[in-house]
């Protein structure tokens, strides 16, 4: 039970980190305009 809880917590943290990274990428692409969109 404890192991399952820890793995679930890790997945949740990873998902949150991925969301923050995606938000950062979006902010950068908006800030740089077409250059950011072309890079993606």
C-alpha positions in Angstrom: 0.0 0.0 0.0 2.8 2.4 0.9 4.7 1.7 -2.3 1.6 2.3 -4.4 1.0 5.6 -2.6 4.6 6.7 -3.2 4.4 5.9 -6.9 1.1 7.7 -7.3 2.6 10.7 -5.6 5.6 10.6 -7.9 3.4 10.4 -11.0 1.4 13.4 -9.7 4.6 15.4 -9.2 5.8 14.5 -12.6 2.5 15.5 -14.2 2.7 18.9 -12.4 6.3 19.4 -13.5 5.2 18.6 -17.1 2.4 21.1 -16.9 4.7 23.8 -15.6 7.2 23.0 -18.4 4.4 23.2 -21.0 3.2 26.6 -19.5 6.8 27.9 -19.7 7.2 26.8 -23.3 3.9 28.4 -24.2 4.9 31.6 -22.5 8.2 31.7 -24.4 6.6 30.9 -27.7 4.0 33.7 -27.2 6.8 36.1 -26.1 8.9 35.3 -29.2 5.9 35.2 -31.6 6.4 33.2 -34.8 9.9 32.1 -33.9 8.6 30.0 -31.0 5.8 28.5 -33.1 8.3 27.6 -35.9 10.6 26.0 -33.4 7.7 23.7 -32.2 
